[in-house]
Amino acid sequence: MGKLSELPRSFNSFSQSGALIVSDNVLQGGRVFDTSHVDLRSENMRAFYQRMANDSNLESIILPVGHGLSIGRVKESV
């Protein structure tokens, strides 16, 4: 779990343009977005989502369906 925030960096090294990256159970009952809730898992998930959101090679969204679904798509190479 400690390496979770490094995953988006490695996505680009093995994912082709248009590839989808899907994660489930991402909301953790809202703990991920409640910054007053501090634990290693929530902090790692926050870092993972921040890295995905800031990666210019990815388009990403979090859907509040069930326990949460995160979808990322590797952008087309220019």
C-alpha positions, 0 to 999 in steps of 0.5 A: 500500500505504501507504493500506491501513490507511485502507480500513476507514474508507472501507468505511462510506462506500460499503458498504450494510448486509450488504455483504461485504469479502473479502481474500485472501493475508492471512497472508503466511506468518505474517509479519503475526502475527509482530511480530518481523518488521518491514517496511512491508507487514506493518505496513500489513496489521497496521494494516488488520486492527486497524482492521477489528477495532476498527470497530464497524460491521464484523464480521470474521474471518480464516480460515487457509485457503490463504494466508489469507482475511479476511471483513468484513461491514457491520453492519445500521444501527440 
